[in-house]
């Protein structure tokens, strides 16, 4: 009986800060991811699937650690994490490693890291802390300062250049500003100004970024070059039909027509093998995470918890929307992974940290001001 009681005690300690609906959903998504990554890697080696499994295991441990942190502790970490992330981004601009004409990585001795991933979490953390401290009487100047805090790291990441990550960082911070109650008049004016600025911004875009816009409008203009990704992915998804061709039976994937098929374009492999029904299942799982995250945000006990959990949830939606949009040809290709599906370590880690934050807010109901 003592052994059973001890096991029950350990199980309680390990699971007391985990949110049931979120936990079940991410486990199902992880299982689907391992299945599709194995297929996307050719179906003849377990190396990439094993690597993905290791990524999930490490991310789960980090998620558990974050889930056991109180929102108060997360709030105390906001400024240090942001400053470290900003310093690393500046380090990338000065000392970063260049690969494929992009300077995104920084050698810190023991490892080579991509500091922009830190900003995906640091940005909403800082802005949620900022608005929490000023919740008594927000003024237009507060929103202007928040916008400046958001633009600086986003611009540094854009300069690397890494448009996809810059979009994710900017959207995460923007969602905090939006949820903090910024006026719709200001948002509409900003949108109009941004639209009017496009002709002036266009000459400063990189050639590959301009080409992505051209390809979005008509991918057949360069079917073997810039348009190849979109053409092959849409062929794969369309050929999947209602029920798909079956696991390991997708011709576009198995014959190596789909580029980046285990990372950014894994949705094309999934759609070809599991069809419309599989796609709807994946959307349903994402909606569970988004719906649960919004519910946690609505029930949060403080401004910090509400803004942070809401921004994390809407950022997850942005991940899924942008990836599916670019793979299906309705958005430009910007290099955004499919959340909890694409192969990769840093993106999965940042997503699991976000889910850990949602669990922390869900299970720690009170945030004591100090």
N, C-alpha and C positions, 0 to 999 in steps of 0.2 A: 504493500500500500504506500509506503514511503517513497518507493521508486516512481510509482504512478503519480503521486503528488508532486514529486520533483520535476518529472517530465511536463506535467500540466503547468507548473510554475514557469519553467523555461519557455514553454510554448506561449504562455501569456505575455511574458516579457518581450519575446521576439515579435509578437503580432499586435500588441495593444495599440501601437501608433500607426498601424497600417489600415488603410481604408479598403473595405471588402470589395465594393464594385470596381474601384480602380485597379486593385490587385488582380482580380480575376480577369479583367479586360486586358491588362498588359501581359499577363501570362499567355493568354490566347494569341495575342498579337506576336509575342516572341516565338511561339510555336509555329505560327504561319510564316514568320520571317525566316526561321531556320529552314523550313521546308522549301521556300522559294529561293533562298540564297543557294542552297544545295543544287537546285535545278538550274539556276542562272550560272553557276560555275561549271556547268557541263554534265552534272550528274554522275561523274566518274571519280570524284575525289571529295573527301570530307574536310579538306584543309580549311576552305573558306567558311564552311558551316561551323567547324570547330572554333575558328577564330571569332565568329559571330556569337557563339555560345559563351566564350570567354568574355566578350564585351558585355553581354547581358548579365553575367554573374558579377562582374566588377561593378556595373552600373546599379545592380540591385543592392549591393552592399552600401554603396554611396547613398542611394535613395533611402535606405533604412536609417542611415546616420542622420540625414537631413530631416526625415520624418520625425525623428526623436528630438530634434532641436525645437525649442519653443519659438513662436513668432518674435518674442522679445529678443532672443539670441540672434535670430536672423536679422532683426532690425539693427542690432549692434554691429553686425558684420557688414552692413550696407556700404558705409564709407570706405573701410579698409579694402574690401573686395573691389570696389569701383576704382580706387586709386591704384591698386596693384594692376588691375586690368588695363587702365589707361597708361600707366608707366610701361607695361609690356608692349602695348600698341605703338607707343613712341619708340621703344626699343626695336620693334620690327621695322619701322620706317627708317631707322638709322643703321641697325646692324643685322637686319633680318636676312634669312636665306632666300635666294631666288630660285624658283622652279617653274618651268614652263612660262617664263616671262611674268611671273607673279611673285611678289615678295610678301609672303603670309606667315612664315615660320621663323621661330626664334630658338636658337640653341642655348639652353640654360645649363649646359654641362652634362647633367645626367640624362637629359632627354631633349628632343626637339618638339616644341609645343606650338600650337596655333592660338595665340592670345585672343583672337576675335571670338572664340567660343566662350571665353569667360564673360565677355560683355553681354551675351544673350541672357545671362542670369543677373549680372551686376547692374545692368541698366534698369530693369524694372525694380530691383531691390532698392537702388538709390532713389529713384523717383517716388516710389511708394513711401520711403522714409521721409523724403522731402515734403510731400503733401501731408503726411501724417503730422509732422511738426507744425504745419501751417493750417490745419483744418479749421481753426477758429474763425479765420476771416481771409479767404483767398482773394488776392487782387490780380489784376492783369499782369503786373510785374512778376508775380510768382510763376505764372504760366510762361512768361518770356524767359525767365531764368531756367526753368525746366526744359524749354525748347533748346536753349543754348547747351545745356548739359547733354541733351540727346544728340544734337547735331555734331558736336566735336568728335566723339568716338565713331559715329557713323561715317563721317567724312574720312577719318583715318583708315577705316576698313575699306571704304570705297576706293581710296587711293592705292590700295595694295596691288592690283584691283581685285575686289571680291564682292561683286554686286549682290549675289544671293545672300551672303551673310550680313551685308550691310542692310538689306531689306528686312531681314529677321530682327536685327538689333533695333533698327528704327521703329519697326512695327511694335516690338515689345515695349519700348518707351512711350510710343504714341498712345498705346492702349491705356497706360497708366494716366496720361494727361487727359485722355478722353473720359475715362471713368471718374476722374477727379472733378469733372463737371464743367469743362471748358465750354464756352458758349458756341452754339451752332453757327452763329453769325461769324465768329472768328474762323471756324473750320471752313465755312463756305468761302470766305474771303481768301483764306490761305490756299484753298484748292484752285480758285480762279487765278490767283497770283502764280501758283505753280504751273498752271496750264499756259499762262501768258509767257512764262519764262522758258518754256521748252525750246522755242527757236534760238534763244541765246545760249542754252545749255548744250544743244545738239552739236555744235562745232567742237566742244571740249570732250565729247565722248570718245572712247577708244574705238578703233575700227571694228574690233570684234563685237563690241556692244551695238554699234550701228547695224552690223550685219545681222545680229539677232532680231532686230526690229524688222529688217527687210525680209528675213526668213519667216517671221511670224505672218507677215502679210501674204507671202507667196513662197512656200518652201520649195516649190518645183523649179524656181529660178536657178537653184544650185543643188540638184538632187544628189550629187555625189560629194558635196562639200558641206556647206553650212546647213542645208536643208535635210541632210541625210538622217540625223537623229529623229526629227519629227516625223518624217515620212515612214521610216521603219517602225517607230513606236506606234503610230496610228494604224499601220497595216497589221501589226501584231494584235493590238486591242480589238480591231474590227474583225479579224479572223477568228477571235475567240468565241464569237457568237453568244448564245444564251448560256450555255453550260461549260464552254471552254473545250479545249482539245485534250485536256487531261494532264496530270502531273508528269513532267519530263517528256511531254509529247508536243510541245510548242515548236514548230519548225523555225520560226524567226529567231527564237532564243537558242535552240540547240544547234542551229547552223550558223550561229555567230553573226547574224545580221543586226541585232540590237546592240548599239554601243553602250558602255557603262551599265550593263544590264543587271549587275548586282548592287549598284549604288543608286545614282540619280534616276535611272530608267527601269528600276525594278518593277514598277507598276505595269509596264508594258509586258513583262514576263508573266506577272500575276494575271493580268487581264487575258492574255492569250491562253493560259493553261486552265483558268477557272471561270472565264467568261463573265457575262453580266451578273449572274447570280453571285459569283465570288466577289465581284466589285461592290455589289450592294451589301454583302456581308461585311466587307472591310469598312465601308462607309458607316454601317450601323455600329461597329466597334468604335470608330472614331467619334461618332455622335454620343456614345455612352460616356467616353472620357470628357468630351466638351460639355455635355449636359451635367455630369457630376461635378465638373470643375466650376461651372456657373452656379450650381446649387451651393457649393461650398463657399463661393464668393458672396452670395446673397446672405448666407447665414453667419458670415464672419462677424466677430465681435468688435473689431476696431477698423479704423480707416486704413491702416497699414495692411492688415490681413486682407481686407476686401480688395484694395487696389492691386496688391501683389498677386493674389490668387486669380483675380479676374484677368490681369495681364498675361499671366502664365497660360491660362486656358485659351485666351484668344490668340496667343502666339502659337499654340499647338494647332489651332484652326488654320492660321496663316501657313504653317509648314505644309499641312495636308493640301490646302487649296492651291498654293503656288506649285507644288510638285505635280499634282494631278493635272493642273492647268497647263503646265509646260509639256508634260508627256502626251497630253491629248491635243496639243496644238492651239490652245486658246490663249496661252501666255508665252512670252519669250523664254528661251532656255536660259536659266540663271544659276543653275547648279545648287538647287535646294533638295536635300534628301527627303524621301518619304518617311514620315515619323514612325519609329519603332519597326520599320520594315527594311530600309536600305542598310547595306553592310557598312560598318564604320564604327569607330570607337568614340571619338569626341562628340559627334552629334547625338549618339545614343546616351552618352553620359550626361550631356546638358539637358536632354529631354527627361531623363530619370530624376535629375536634380529638381527639375520643375514639378514632376509628379510628387517627389518627396515634399516639396513645399506645400502642395495642395493637401497632402496627408497631414502635415504639421498643422496647418490652419484648421483642418477638419477635426483633429483630435485634441488640440490645445484650444479650448474655447475662450480662455481669458488671456489677455496681454496686459501685464501690470506696468503702468508707466513709471519710469524712474528718472 
